[in-house]
């Protein structure tokens, strides 16, 4: 059988981790619907980078998983060998690959993907890309970056951008516009079977029954505004990164462990932040609307994203004091383990 390859490249903050987690849990159920989830890893970013990136050392996922100049060629050969085997021995009509790092591929990296797939016995290629309204994207990514130690003031001054044109045009240039499927993340969230149901419909071209498991699970828990301000205070006194490494007093994912249970106002960076994001992304959104043929894409969500939300009630001094107390308790509990 010559399977069709469906490559899901994100984009960021569109539920990619949730989709990957559910696909990994439901491999057998997916195969019963005619879909093979390609690599053994849950997230396929590492094997994709290993296989096709001309310079994998510029990708954090490669470095974080033991990658270095001495391992580049071995990792490349291993990842390509695995994918060749998955395609050659595939008993079902579809192979699904999901790795958001592929969205950051350069032109030559994408050409490497095309060259490799041209030499495989496959029936076609579909590139699937989920997109999110820029203000909610920037707000969500700002919180994620705060968890990695970036200060709130930096994120407000330099809001994250989705880079629709930069991410999508290189894939369209190499594979052709007809190979690109763009999905509105906000609409996908309303699918009766959740994000997994949404993407399975794109792969199969038809709706499928809900699979077992919690289709609405969240892999990246959100913080309240109060919790985020506490995190910013912790980052100010105890930087997450020191001398290029995680601070010995900090732990990976410590923000989720300390702060996700703190309820409060919805995380919101205010109207000035929203206006700045719109200023920086209006041209990019216009390009995406033309690319997708959807002139009203994101309109309803942009209005919702700019609506006012209640401000947290705590003073700066209160936040700073609570943050220090919480961090002290957490650090003490870690030392006792």
Secondary structure, DSSP 8 states (H G I E B T S, - for coil): ---EEEEE---TTSSHHHHHHHHHHTHHHHHHTTEEE-SSSSSTHHHHHHHH-TTGGGSHHHHTTT--TTTHHHHHHHHHHHHHHHHHT--SSEEEEE-GGGGG--HHHHHHHHHHHHTS--SEEEEEEEE--HHHHHHHHHHHHHHTT--HHHHHHS-----HHHHHHHHHHHH-GGGEEEEEHHHHTTSTTHHHHHHHHHHHSS-----SS-TT--SS----HHHHHHHHHHHHHS-SEETTEE-TT--TTHHHHHHTT---S----HHHHHHHHHHHHHHHHHHHHHHHT-TTTTHHHHHHHTS--------HHHHHHHHHHHHHHHHHHHHH-
